[in-house]
Amino acid sequence: MKTHHLVTVEQGWPFAGIGAEICAQVNESPAWDYLDAPILRVTGVDVPMPYAHHLEDAALPNAAHVVAMCKKSLNIQ
């Protein structure tokens, strides 16, 4: 654990995704004691995946979402 922070990123939905499982595994492990901030997740929006390209772009996380969440985790907003 180099930074003592954890941010998971995935394109899936927030419910029952791989990021949720990673968070659960870390919460139940000794690694939890080494975290300096809450675990944060960047996921797609909790809606059915749209077919239209512009709506799909709005439903999926982008680089700005990831950067914002990392800054929030590191408390550099």
mmCIF file of the N, C-alpha and C atoms, coordinates in Angstrom:
data_MODEL
# 
_entry.id   MODEL 
# 
loop_
_atom_site.group_PDB 
_atom_site.id 
_atom_site.type_symbol 
_atom_site.label_atom_id 
_atom_site.label_alt_id 
_atom_site.label_comp_id 
_atom_site.label_asym_id 
_atom_site.label_entity_id 
_atom_site.label_seq_id 
_atom_site.pdbx_PDB_ins_code 
_atom_site.Cartn_x 
_atom_site.Cartn_y 
_atom_site.Cartn_z 
_atom_site.occupancy 
_atom_site.B_iso_or_equiv 
_atom_site.pdbx_formal_charge 
_atom_site.auth_seq_id 
_atom_site.auth_comp_id 
_atom_site.auth_asym_id 
_atom_site.auth_atom_id 
_atom_site.pdbx_PDB_model_num 
ATOM 1   N N  . MET A 1 1  ? 0.846   -1.171 0.000   1.00 0.00 ? 1  MET A N  1 
ATOM 2   C CA . MET A 1 1  ? 0.000   0.000  0.000   1.00 0.00 ? 1  MET A CA 1 
ATOM 3   C C  . MET A 1 1  ? 0.891   1.234  0.000   1.00 0.00 ? 1  MET A C  1 
ATOM 4   N N  . LYS A 1 2  ? 1.110   1.743  -1.174  1.00 0.00 ? 2  LYS A N  1 
ATOM 5   C CA . LYS A 1 2  ? 2.043   2.852  -1.335  1.00 0.00 ? 2  LYS A CA 1 
ATOM 6   C C  . LYS A 1 2  ? 1.462   4.183  -0.860  1.00 0.00 ? 2  LYS A C  1 
ATOM 7   N N  . THR A 1 3  ? 0.229   4.484  -1.226  1.00 0.00 ? 3  THR A N  1 
ATOM 8   C CA . THR A 1 3  ? -0.345  5.791  -0.883  1.00 0.00 ? 3  THR A CA 1 
ATOM 9   C C  . THR A 1 3  ? -1.295  5.726  0.308   1.00 0.00 ? 3  THR A C  1 
ATOM 10  N N  . HIS A 1 4  ? -1.674  4.542  0.735   1.00 0.00 ? 4  HIS A N  1 
ATOM 11  C CA . HIS A 1 4  ? -2.628  4.346  1.830   1.00 0.00 ? 4  HIS A CA 1 
ATOM 12  C C  . HIS A 1 4  ? -4.008  4.900  1.489   1.00 0.00 ? 4  HIS A C  1 
ATOM 13  N N  . HIS A 1 5  ? -4.334  4.931  0.197   1.00 0.00 ? 5  HIS A N  1 
ATOM 14  C CA . HIS A 1 5  ? -5.647  5.348  -0.289  1.00 0.00 ? 5  HIS A CA 1 
ATOM 15  C C  . HIS A 1 5  ? -6.103  4.330  -1.329  1.00 0.00 ? 5  HIS A C  1 
ATOM 16  N N  . LEU A 1 6  ? -7.419  4.169  -1.472  1.00 0.00 ? 6  LEU A N  1 
ATOM 17  C CA . LEU A 1 6  ? -7.953  3.232  -2.454  1.00 0.00 ? 6  LEU A CA 1 
ATOM 18  C C  . LEU A 1 6  ? -9.128  3.866  -3.187  1.00 0.00 ? 6  LEU A C  1 
ATOM 19  N N  . VAL A 1 7  ? -9.016  3.911  -4.510  1.00 0.00 ? 7  VAL A N  1 
ATOM 20  C CA . VAL A 1 7  ? -10.099 4.359  -5.381  1.00 0.00 ? 7  VAL A CA 1 
ATOM 21  C C  . VAL A 1 7  ? -10.262 3.288  -6.447  1.00 0.00 ? 7  VAL A C  1 
ATOM 22  N N  . THR A 1 8  ? -11.451 2.689  -6.539  1.00 0.00 ? 8  THR A N  1 
ATOM 23  C CA . THR A 1 8  ? -11.698 1.697  -7.580  1.00 0.00 ? 8  THR A CA 1 
ATOM 24  C C  . THR A 1 8  ? -12.400 2.380  -8.750  1.00 0.00 ? 8  THR A C  1 
ATOM 25  N N  . VAL A 1 9  ? -12.086 1.941  -9.950  1.00 0.00 ? 9  VAL A N  1 
ATOM 26  C CA . VAL A 1 9  ? -12.664 2.521  -11.166 1.00 0.00 ? 9  VAL A CA 1 
ATOM 27  C C  . VAL A 1 9  ? -13.179 1.387  -12.038 1.00 0.00 ? 9  VAL A C  1 
ATOM 28  N N  . GLU A 1 10 ? -14.427 1.492  -12.459 1.00 0.00 ? 10 GLU A N  1 
ATOM 29  C CA . GLU A 1 10 ? -15.011 0.504  -13.361 1.00 0.00 ? 10 GLU A CA 1 
ATOM 30  C C  . GLU A 1 10 ? -16.133 1.146  -14.163 1.00 0.00 ? 10 GLU A C  1 
ATOM 31  N N  . GLN A 1 11 ? -16.430 0.560  -15.310 1.00 0.00 ? 11 GLN A N  1 
ATOM 32  C CA . GLN A 1 11 ? -17.506 1.081  -16.148 1.00 0.00 ? 11 GLN A CA 1 
ATOM 33  C C  . GLN A 1 11 ? -18.852 0.484  -15.787 1.00 0.00 ? 11 GLN A C  1 
ATOM 34  N N  . GLY A 1 12 ? -18.858 -0.517 -14.951 1.00 0.00 ? 12 GLY A N  1 
ATOM 35  C CA . GLY A 1 12 ? -20.107 -1.176 -14.584 1.00 0.00 ? 12 GLY A CA 1 
ATOM 36  C C  . GLY A 1 12 ? -20.951 -0.348 -13.640 1.00 0.00 ? 12 GLY A C  1 
ATOM 37  N N  . TRP A 1 13 ? -22.086 -0.919 -13.272 1.00 0.00 ? 13 TRP A N  1 
ATOM 38  C CA . TRP A 1 13 ? -22.990 -0.255 -12.343 1.00 0.00 ? 13 TRP A CA 1 
ATOM 39  C C  . TRP A 1 13 ? -22.429 -0.319 -10.924 1.00 0.00 ? 13 TRP A C  1 
ATOM 40  N N  . PRO A 1 14 ? -22.843 0.610  -10.066 1.00 0.00 ? 14 PRO A N  1 
ATOM 41  C CA . PRO A 1 14 ? -22.302 0.624  -8.705  1.00 0.00 ? 14 PRO A CA 1 
ATOM 42  C C  . PRO A 1 14 ? -22.765 -0.558 -7.852  1.00 0.00 ? 14 PRO A C  1 
ATOM 43  N N  . PHE A 1 15 ? -23.933 -1.106 -8.137  1.00 0.00 ? 15 PHE A N  1 
ATOM 44  C CA . PHE A 1 15 ? -24.460 -2.204 -7.333  1.00 0.00 ? 15 PHE A CA 1 
ATOM 45  C C  . PHE A 1 15 ? -23.883 -3.539 -7.783  1.00 0.00 ? 15 PHE A C  1 
ATOM 46  N N  . ALA A 1 16 ? -23.278 -4.263 -6.872  1.00 0.00 ? 16 ALA A N  1 
ATOM 47  C CA . ALA A 1 16 ? -22.787 -5.625 -7.098  1.00 0.00 ? 16 ALA A CA 1 
ATOM 48  C C  . ALA A 1 16 ? -21.712 -5.707 -8.178  1.00 0.00 ? 16 ALA A C  1 
ATOM 49  N N  . GLY A 1 17 ? -20.947 -4.655 -8.370  1.00 0.00 ? 17 GLY A N  1 
ATOM 50  C CA . GLY A 1 17 ? -19.864 -4.674 -9.350  1.00 0.00 ? 17 GLY A CA 1 
ATOM 51  C C  . GLY A 1 17 ? -18.568 -5.167 -8.738  1.00 0.00 ? 17 GLY A C  1 
ATOM 52  N N  . ILE A 1 18 ? -17.543 -5.249 -9.561  1.00 0.00 ? 18 ILE A N  1 
ATOM 53  C CA . ILE A 1 18 ? -16.247 -5.707 -9.082  1.00 0.00 ? 18 ILE A CA 1 
ATOM 54  C C  . ILE A 1 18 ? -15.659 -4.710 -8.087  1.00 0.00 ? 18 ILE A C  1 
ATOM 55  N N  . GLY A 1 19 ? -15.916 -3.423 -8.277  1.00 0.00 ? 19 GLY A N  1 
ATOM 56  C CA . GLY A 1 19 ? -15.431 -2.417 -7.331  1.00 0.00 ? 19 GLY A CA 1 
ATOM 57  C C  . GLY A 1 19 ? -16.044 -2.601 -5.952  1.00 0.00 ? 19 GLY A C  1 
ATOM 58  N N  . ALA A 1 20 ? -17.317 -2.957 -5.909  1.00 0.00 ? 20 ALA A N  1 
ATOM 59  C CA . ALA A 1 20 ? -17.983 -3.211 -4.628  1.00 0.00 ? 20 ALA A CA 1 
ATOM 60  C C  . ALA A 1 20 ? -17.357 -4.411 -3.937  1.00 0.00 ? 20 ALA A C  1 
ATOM 61  N N  . GLU A 1 21 ? -17.027 -5.434 -4.708  1.00 0.00 ? 21 GLU A N  1 
ATOM 62  C CA . GLU A 1 21 ? -16.400 -6.625 -4.128  1.00 0.00 ? 21 GLU A CA 1 
ATOM 63  C C  . GLU A 1 21 ? -14.993 -6.323 -3.628  1.00 0.00 ? 21 GLU A C  1 
ATOM 64  N N  . ILE A 1 22 ? -14.245 -5.537 -4.380  1.00 0.00 ? 22 ILE A N  1 
ATOM 65  C CA . ILE A 1 22 ? -12.897 -5.147 -3.930  1.00 0.00 ? 22 ILE A CA 1 
ATOM 66  C C  . ILE A 1 22 ? -12.997 -4.367 -2.621  1.00 0.00 ? 22 ILE A C  1 
ATOM 67  N N  . CYS A 1 23 ? -13.941 -3.445 -2.545  1.00 0.00 ? 23 CYS A N  1 
ATOM 68  C CA . CYS A 1 23 ? -14.133 -2.671 -1.310  1.00 0.00 ? 23 CYS A CA 1 
ATOM 69  C C  . CYS A 1 23 ? -14.477 -3.588 -0.143  1.00 0.00 ? 23 CYS A C  1 
ATOM 70  N N  . ALA A 1 24 ? -15.354 -4.552 -0.375  1.00 0.00 ? 24 ALA A N  1 
ATOM 71  C CA . ALA A 1 24 ? -15.735 -5.481 0.688   1.00 0.00 ? 24 ALA A CA 1 
ATOM 72  C C  . ALA A 1 24 ? -14.542 -6.312 1.146   1.00 0.00 ? 24 ALA A C  1 
ATOM 73  N N  . GLN A 1 25 ? -13.746 -6.797 0.184   1.00 0.00 ? 25 GLN A N  1 
ATOM 74  C CA . GLN A 1 25 ? -12.582 -7.614 0.545   1.00 0.00 ? 25 GLN A CA 1 
ATOM 75  C C  . GLN A 1 25 ? -11.570 -6.809 1.354   1.00 0.00 ? 25 GLN A C  1 
ATOM 76  N N  . VAL A 1 26 ? -11.331 -5.572 0.970   1.00 0.00 ? 26 VAL A N  1 
ATOM 77  C CA . VAL A 1 26 ? -10.372 -4.733 1.698   1.00 0.00 ? 26 VAL A CA 1 
ATOM 78  C C  . VAL A 1 26 ? -10.912 -4.395 3.085   1.00 0.00 ? 26 VAL A C  1 
ATOM 79  N N  . ASN A 1 27 ? -12.217 -4.122 3.178   1.00 0.00 ? 27 ASN A N  1 
ATOM 80  C CA . ASN A 1 27 ? -12.820 -3.819 4.483   1.00 0.00 ? 27 ASN A CA 1 
ATOM 81  C C  . ASN A 1 27 ? -12.679 -4.977 5.461   1.00 0.00 ? 27 ASN A C  1 
ATOM 82  N N  . GLU A 1 28 ? -12.679 -6.201 4.942   1.00 0.00 ? 28 GLU A N  1 
ATOM 83  C CA . GLU A 1 28 ? -12.604 -7.383 5.796   1.00 0.00 ? 28 GLU A CA 1 
ATOM 84  C C  . GLU A 1 28 ? -11.178 -7.876 6.004   1.00 0.00 ? 28 GLU A C  1 
ATOM 85  N N  . SER A 1 29 ? -10.200 -7.198 5.440   1.00 0.00 ? 29 SER A N  1 
ATOM 86  C CA . SER A 1 29 ? -8.812  -7.660 5.532   1.00 0.00 ? 29 SER A CA 1 
ATOM 87  C C  . SER A 1 29 ? -7.994  -6.751 6.446   1.00 0.00 ? 29 SER A C  1 
ATOM 88  N N  . PRO A 1 30 ? -6.797  -7.176 6.807   1.00 0.00 ? 30 PRO A N  1 
ATOM 89  C CA . PRO A 1 30 ? -5.914  -6.321 7.614   1.00 0.00 ? 30 PRO A CA 1 
ATOM 90  C C  . PRO A 1 30 ? -5.487  -5.043 6.893   1.00 0.00 ? 30 PRO A C  1 
ATOM 91  N N  . ALA A 1 31 ? -5.630  -4.996 5.581   1.00 0.00 ? 31 ALA A N  1 
ATOM 92  C CA . ALA A 1 31 ? -5.253  -3.794 4.823   1.00 0.00 ? 31 ALA A CA 1 
ATOM 93  C C  . ALA A 1 31 ? -6.084  -2.588 5.245   1.00 0.00 ? 31 ALA A C  1 
ATOM 94  N N  . TRP A 1 32 ? -7.285  -2.835 5.763   1.00 0.00 ? 32 TRP A N  1 
ATOM 95  C CA . TRP A 1 32 ? -8.172  -1.751 6.193   1.00 0.00 ? 32 TRP A CA 1 
ATOM 96  C C  . TRP A 1 32 ? -7.485  -0.841 7.203   1.00 0.00 ? 32 TRP A C  1 
ATOM 97  N N  . ASP A 1 33 ? -6.681  -1.409 8.078   1.00 0.00 ? 33 ASP A N  1 
ATOM 98  C CA . ASP A 1 33 ? -6.013  -0.627 9.125   1.00 0.00 ? 33 ASP A CA 1 
ATOM 99  C C  . ASP A 1 33 ? -4.986  0.352  8.569   1.00 0.00 ? 33 ASP A C  1 
ATOM 100 N N  . TYR A 1 34 ? -4.541  0.139  7.342   1.00 0.00 ? 34 TYR A N  1 
ATOM 101 C CA . TYR A 1 34 ? -3.498  0.981  6.759   1.00 0.00 ? 34 TYR A CA 1 
ATOM 102 C C  . TYR A 1 34 ? -4.042  2.108  5.885   1.00 0.00 ? 34 TYR A C  1 
ATOM 103 N N  . LEU A 1 35 ? -5.353  2.139  5.663   1.00 0.00 ? 35 LEU A N  1 
ATOM 104 C CA . LEU A 1 35 ? -5.936  3.187  4.824   1.00 0.00 ? 35 LEU A CA 1 
ATOM 105 C C  . LEU A 1 35 ? -6.050  4.491  5.603   1.00 0.00 ? 35 LEU A C  1 
ATOM 106 N N  . ASP A 1 36 ? -5.718  5.593  4.947   1.00 0.00 ? 36 ASP A N  1 
ATOM 107 C CA . ASP A 1 36 ? -5.789  6.914  5.569   1.00 0.00 ? 36 ASP A CA 1 
ATOM 108 C C  . ASP A 1 36 ? -7.064  7.670  5.210   1.00 0.00 ? 36 ASP A C  1 
ATOM 109 N N  . ALA A 1 37 ? -7.894  7.098  4.352   1.00 0.00 ? 37 ALA A N  1 
ATOM 110 C CA . ALA A 1 37 ? -9.131  7.750  3.917   1.00 0.00 ? 37 ALA A CA 1 
ATOM 111 C C  . ALA A 1 37 ? -10.144 6.668  3.557   1.00 0.00 ? 37 ALA A C  1 
ATOM 112 N N  . PRO A 1 38 ? -11.421 7.023  3.504   1.00 0.00 ? 38 PRO A N  1 
ATOM 113 C CA . PRO A 1 38 ? -12.423 6.035  3.093   1.00 0.00 ? 38 PRO A CA 1 
ATOM 114 C C  . PRO A 1 38 ? -12.169 5.552  1.664   1.00 0.00 ? 38 PRO A C  1 
ATOM 115 N N  . ILE A 1 39 ? -12.581 4.341  1.391   1.00 0.00 ? 39 ILE A N  1 
ATOM 116 C CA . ILE A 1 39 ? -12.490 3.799  0.035   1.00 0.00 ? 39 ILE A CA 1 
ATOM 117 C C  . ILE A 1 39 ? -13.529 4.508  -0.830  1.00 0.00 ? 39 ILE A C  1 
ATOM 118 N N  . LEU A 1 40 ? -13.119 4.951  -2.006  1.00 0.00 ? 40 LEU A N  1 
ATOM 119 C CA . LEU A 1 40 ? -14.026 5.631  -2.932  1.00 0.00 ? 40 LEU A CA 1 
ATOM 120 C C  . LEU A 1 40 ? -14.138 4.819  -4.214  1.00 0.00 ? 40 LEU A C  1 
ATOM 121 N N  . ARG A 1 41 ? -15.298 4.924  -4.860  1.00 0.00 ? 41 ARG A N  1 
ATOM 122 C CA . ARG A 1 41 ? -15.526 4.187  -6.102  1.00 0.00 ? 41 ARG A CA 1 
ATOM 123 C C  . ARG A 1 41 ? -15.946 5.138  -7.210  1.00 0.00 ? 41 ARG A C  1 
ATOM 124 N N  . VAL A 1 42 ? -15.443 4.882  -8.408  1.00 0.00 ? 42 VAL A N  1 
ATOM 125 C CA . VAL A 1 42 ? -15.876 5.583  -9.614  1.00 0.00 ? 42 VAL A CA 1 
ATOM 126 C C  . VAL A 1 42 ? -16.540 4.521  -10.477 1.00 0.00 ? 42 VAL A C  1 
ATOM 127 N N  . THR A 1 43 ? -17.833 4.686  -10.736 1.00 0.00 ? 43 THR A N  1 
ATOM 128 C CA . THR A 1 43 ? -18.580 3.693  -11.509 1.00 0.00 ? 43 THR A CA 1 
ATOM 129 C C  . THR A 1 43 ? -19.451 4.394  -12.541 1.00 0.00 ? 43 THR A C  1 
ATOM 130 N N  . GLY A 1 44 ? -20.074 3.577  -13.366 1.00 0.00 ? 44 GLY A N  1 
ATOM 131 C CA . GLY A 1 44 ? -21.071 4.112  -14.274 1.00 0.00 ? 44 GLY A CA 1 
ATOM 132 C C  . GLY A 1 44 ? -22.300 4.534  -13.483 1.00 0.00 ? 44 GLY A C  1 
ATOM 133 N N  . VAL A 1 45 ? -23.159 5.294  -14.122 1.00 0.00 ? 45 VAL A N  1 
ATOM 134 C CA . VAL A 1 45 ? -24.392 5.741  -13.485 1.00 0.00 ? 45 VAL A CA 1 
ATOM 135 C C  . VAL A 1 45 ? -25.325 4.543  -13.346 1.00 0.00 ? 45 VAL A C  1 
ATOM 136 N N  . ASP A 1 46 ? -26.108 4.505  -12.283 1.00 0.00 ? 46 ASP A N  1 
ATOM 137 C CA . ASP A 1 46 ? -26.993 3.372  -12.009 1.00 0.00 ? 46 ASP A CA 1 
ATOM 138 C C  . ASP A 1 46 ? -28.284 3.481  -12.827 1.00 0.00 ? 46 ASP A C  1 
ATOM 139 N N  . VAL A 1 47 ? -28.137 3.370  -14.142 1.00 0.00 ? 47 VAL A N  1 
ATOM 140 C CA . VAL A 1 47 ? -29.266 3.385  -15.077 1.00 0.00 ? 47 VAL A CA 1 
ATOM 141 C C  . VAL A 1 47 ? -29.006 2.297  -16.118 1.00 0.00 ? 47 VAL A C  1 
ATOM 142 N N  . PRO A 1 48 ? -30.044 1.820  -16.816 1.00 0.00 ? 48 PRO A N  1 
ATOM 143 C CA . PRO A 1 48 ? -29.789 0.883  -17.906 1.00 0.00 ? 48 PRO A CA 1 
ATOM 144 C C  . PRO A 1 48 ? -28.866 1.528  -18.947 1.00 0.00 ? 48 PRO A C  1 
ATOM 145 N N  . MET A 1 49 ? -27.958 0.751  -19.500 1.00 0.00 ? 49 MET A N  1 
ATOM 146 C CA . MET A 1 49 ? -26.987 1.298  -20.453 1.00 0.00 ? 49 MET A CA 1 
ATOM 147 C C  . MET A 1 49 ? -27.711 1.814  -21.697 1.00 0.00 ? 49 MET A C  1 
ATOM 148 N N  . PRO A 1 50 ? -27.586 3.112  -21.971 1.00 0.00 ? 50 PRO A N  1 
ATOM 149 C CA . PRO A 1 50 ? -28.261 3.681  -23.141 1.00 0.00 ? 50 PRO A CA 1 
ATOM 150 C C  . PRO A 1 50 ? -27.590 3.253  -24.447 1.00 0.00 ? 50 PRO A C  1 
ATOM 151 N N  . TYR A 1 51 ? -28.365 3.272  -25.508 1.00 0.00 ? 51 TYR A N  1 
ATOM 152 C CA . TYR A 1 51 ? -27.845 2.901  -26.824 1.00 0.00 ? 51 TYR A CA 1 
ATOM 153 C C  . TYR A 1 51 ? -27.259 4.109  -27.549 1.00 0.00 ? 51 TYR A C  1 
ATOM 154 N N  . ALA A 1 52 ? -27.861 5.269  -27.378 1.00 0.00 ? 52 ALA A N  1 
ATOM 155 C CA . ALA A 1 52 ? -27.377 6.480  -28.051 1.00 0.00 ? 52 ALA A CA 1 
ATOM 156 C C  . ALA A 1 52 ? -25.987 6.846  -27.531 1.00 0.00 ? 52 ALA A C  1 
ATOM 157 N N  . HIS A 1 53 ? -25.107 7.206  -28.454 1.00 0.00 ? 53 HIS A N  1 
ATOM 158 C CA . HIS A 1 53 ? -23.703 7.461  -28.108 1.00 0.00 ? 53 HIS A CA 1 
ATOM 159 C C  . HIS A 1 53 ? -23.552 8.584  -27.091 1.00 0.00 ? 53 HIS A C  1 
ATOM 160 N N  . HIS A 1 54 ? -24.284 9.682  -27.268 1.00 0.00 ? 54 HIS A N  1 
ATOM 161 C CA . HIS A 1 54 ? -24.136 10.812 -26.342 1.00 0.00 ? 54 HIS A CA 1 
ATOM 162 C C  . HIS A 1 54 ? -24.661 10.473 -24.948 1.00 0.00 ? 54 HIS A C  1 
ATOM 163 N N  . LEU A 1 55 ? -25.671 9.622  -24.874 1.00 0.00 ? 55 LEU A N  1 
ATOM 164 C CA . LEU A 1 55 ? -26.172 9.199  -23.564 1.00 0.00 ? 55 LEU A CA 1 
ATOM 165 C C  . LEU A 1 55 ? -25.236 8.181  -22.918 1.00 0.00 ? 55 LEU A C  1 
ATOM 166 N N  . GLU A 1 56 ? -24.636 7.341  -23.740 1.00 0.00 ? 56 GLU A N  1 
ATOM 167 C CA . GLU A 1 56 ? -23.663 6.375  -23.218 1.00 0.00 ? 56 GLU A CA 1 
ATOM 168 C C  . GLU A 1 56 ? -22.465 7.102  -22.611 1.00 0.00 ? 56 GLU A C  1 
ATOM 169 N N  . ASP A 1 57 ? -22.008 8.150  -23.288 1.00 0.00 ? 57 ASP A N  1 
ATOM 170 C CA . ASP A 1 57 ? -20.891 8.941  -22.750 1.00 0.00 ? 57 ASP A CA 1 
ATOM 171 C C  . ASP A 1 57 ? -21.248 9.557  -21.399 1.00 0.00 ? 57 ASP A C  1 
ATOM 172 N N  . ALA A 1 58 ? -22.503 9.954  -21.234 1.00 0.00 ? 58 ALA A N  1 
ATOM 173 C CA . ALA A 1 58 ? -22.932 10.548 -19.967 1.00 0.00 ? 58 ALA A CA 1 
ATOM 174 C C  . ALA A 1 58 ? -23.069 9.503  -18.865 1.00 0.00 ? 58 ALA A C  1 
ATOM 175 N N  . ALA A 1 59 ? -23.309 8.247  -19.244 1.00 0.00 ? 59 ALA A N  1 
ATOM 176 C CA . ALA A 1 59 ? -23.531 7.195  -18.251 1.00 0.00 ? 59 ALA A CA 1 
ATOM 177 C C  . ALA A 1 59 ? -22.240 6.545  -17.767 1.00 0.00 ? 59 ALA A C  1 
ATOM 178 N N  . LEU A 1 60 ? -21.158 6.686  -18.530 1.00 0.00 ? 60 LEU A N  1 
ATOM 179 C CA . LEU A 1 60 ? -19.896 6.038  -18.166 1.00 0.00 ? 60 LEU A CA 1 
ATOM 180 C C  . LEU A 1 60 ? -18.940 7.029  -17.512 1.00 0.00 ? 60 LEU A C  1 
ATOM 181 N N  . PRO A 1 61 ? -18.102 6.548  -16.602 1.00 0.00 ? 61 PRO A N  1 
ATOM 182 C CA . PRO A 1 61 ? -17.128 7.455  -15.985 1.00 0.00 ? 61 PRO A CA 1 
ATOM 183 C C  . PRO A 1 61 ? -16.081 7.894  -16.999 1.00 0.00 ? 61 PRO A C  1 
ATOM 184 N N  . ASN A 1 62 ? -15.570 9.099  -16.825 1.00 0.00 ? 62 ASN A N  1 
ATOM 185 C CA . ASN A 1 62 ? -14.518 9.590  -17.714 1.00 0.00 ? 62 ASN A CA 1 
ATOM 186 C C  . ASN A 1 62 ? -13.314 10.010 -16.879 1.00 0.00 ? 62 ASN A C  1 
ATOM 187 N N  . ALA A 1 63 ? -12.293 10.503 -17.537 1.00 0.00 ? 63 ALA A N  1 
ATOM 188 C CA . ALA A 1 63 ? -11.052 10.871 -16.846 1.00 0.00 ? 63 ALA A CA 1 
ATOM 189 C C  . ALA A 1 63 ? -11.292 11.946 -15.793 1.00 0.00 ? 63 ALA A C  1 
ATOM 190 N N  . ALA A 1 64 ? -12.183 12.878 -16.073 1.00 0.00 ? 64 ALA A N  1 
ATOM 191 C CA . ALA A 1 64 ? -12.465 13.944 -15.104 1.00 0.00 ? 64 ALA A CA 1 
ATOM 192 C C  . ALA A 1 64 ? -13.061 13.380 -13.816 1.00 0.00 ? 64 ALA A C  1 
ATOM 193 N N  . HIS A 1 65 ? -13.930 12.369 -13.950 1.00 0.00 ? 65 HIS A N  1 
ATOM 194 C CA . HIS A 1 65 ? -14.499 11.732 -12.757 1.00 0.00 ? 65 HIS A CA 1 
ATOM 195 C C  . HIS A 1 65 ? -13.410 11.056 -11.931 1.00 0.00 ? 65 HIS A C  1 
ATOM 196 N N  . VAL A 1 66 ? -12.507 10.370 -12.602 1.00 0.00 ? 66 VAL A N  1 
ATOM 197 C CA . VAL A 1 66 ? -11.432 9.656  -11.909 1.00 0.00 ? 66 VAL A CA 1 
ATOM 198 C C  . VAL A 1 66 ? -10.514 10.641 -11.191 1.00 0.00 ? 66 VAL A C  1 
ATOM 199 N N  . VAL A 1 67 ? -10.122 11.702 -11.879 1.00 0.00 ? 67 VAL A N  1 
ATOM 200 C CA . VAL A 1 67 ? -9.233  12.703 -11.274 1.00 0.00 ? 67 VAL A CA 1 
ATOM 201 C C  . VAL A 1 67 ? -9.913  13.364 -10.077 1.00 0.00 ? 67 VAL A C  1 
ATOM 202 N N  . ALA A 1 68 ? -11.184 13.709 -10.216 1.00 0.00 ? 68 ALA A N  1 
ATOM 203 C CA . ALA A 1 68 ? -11.912 14.353 -9.115  1.00 0.00 ? 68 ALA A CA 1 
ATOM 204 C C  . ALA A 1 68 ? -11.988 13.439 -7.897  1.00 0.00 ? 68 ALA A C  1 
ATOM 205 N N  . MET A 1 69 ? -12.240 12.159 -8.118  1.00 0.00 ? 69 MET A N  1 
ATOM 206 C CA . MET A 1 69 ? -12.347 11.233 -6.994  1.00 0.00 ? 69 MET A CA 1 
ATOM 207 C C  . MET A 1 69 ? -10.992 10.992 -6.338  1.00 0.00 ? 69 MET A C  1 
ATOM 208 N N  . CYS A 1 70 ? -9.934  10.942 -7.132  1.00 0.00 ? 70 CYS A N  1 
ATOM 209 C CA . CYS A 1 70 ? -8.590  10.786 -6.564  1.00 0.00 ? 70 CYS A CA 1 
ATOM 210 C C  . CYS A 1 70 ? -8.216  12.008 -5.734  1.00 0.00 ? 70 CYS A C  1 
ATOM 211 N N  . LYS A 1 71 ? -8.551  13.187 -6.225  1.00 0.00 ? 71 LYS A N  1 
ATOM 212 C CA . LYS A 1 71 ? -8.282  14.407 -5.452  1.00 0.00 ? 71 LYS A CA 1 
ATOM 213 C C  . LYS A 1 71 ? -9.084  14.416 -4.157  1.00 0.00 ? 71 LYS A C  1 
ATOM 214 N N  . LYS A 1 72 ? -10.319 13.944 -4.223  1.00 0.00 ? 72 LYS A N  1 
ATOM 215 C CA . LYS A 1 72 ? -11.142 13.874 -3.017  1.00 0.00 ? 72 LYS A CA 1 
ATOM 216 C C  . LYS A 1 72 ? -10.527 12.910 -2.008  1.00 0.00 ? 72 LYS A C  1 
ATOM 217 N N  . SER A 1 73 ? -10.045 11.777 -2.486  1.00 0.00 ? 73 SER A N  1 
ATOM 218 C CA . SER A 1 73 ? -9.419  10.794 -1.599  1.00 0.00 ? 73 SER A CA 1 
ATOM 219 C C  . SER A 1 73 ? -8.161  11.346 -0.947  1.00 0.00 ? 73 SER A C  1 
ATOM 220 N N  . LEU A 1 74 ? -7.392  12.101 -1.709  1.00 0.00 ? 74 LEU A N  1 
ATOM 221 C CA . LEU A 1 74 ? -6.141  12.664 -1.195  1.00 0.00 ? 74 LEU A CA 1 
ATOM 222 C C  . LEU A 1 74 ? -6.339  14.008 -0.502  1.00 0.00 ? 74 LEU A C  1 
ATOM 223 N N  . ASN A 1 75 ? -7.584  14.491 -0.490  1.00 0.00 ? 75 ASN A N  1 
ATOM 224 C CA . ASN A 1 75 ? -7.938  15.759 0.150   1.00 0.00 ? 75 ASN A CA 1 
ATOM 225 C C  . ASN A 1 75 ? -7.171  16.940 -0.447  1.00 0.00 ? 75 ASN A C  1 
ATOM 226 N N  . ILE A 1 76 ? -7.131  17.010 -1.788  1.00 0.00 ? 76 ILE A N  1 
ATOM 227 C CA . ILE A 1 76 ? -6.479  18.133 -2.476  1.00 0.00 ? 76 ILE A CA 1 
ATOM 228 C C  . ILE A 1 76 ? -7.459  18.845 -3.400  1.00 0.00 ? 76 ILE A C  1 
ATOM 229 N N  . GLN A 1 77 ? -8.613  19.172 -2.905  1.00 0.00 ? 77 GLN A N  1 
ATOM 230 C CA . GLN A 1 77 ? -9.589  19.856 -3.746  1.00 0.00 ? 77 GLN A CA 1 
ATOM 231 C C  . GLN A 1 77 ? -9.433  21.342 -3.653  1.00 0.00 ? 77 GLN A C  1 
# 
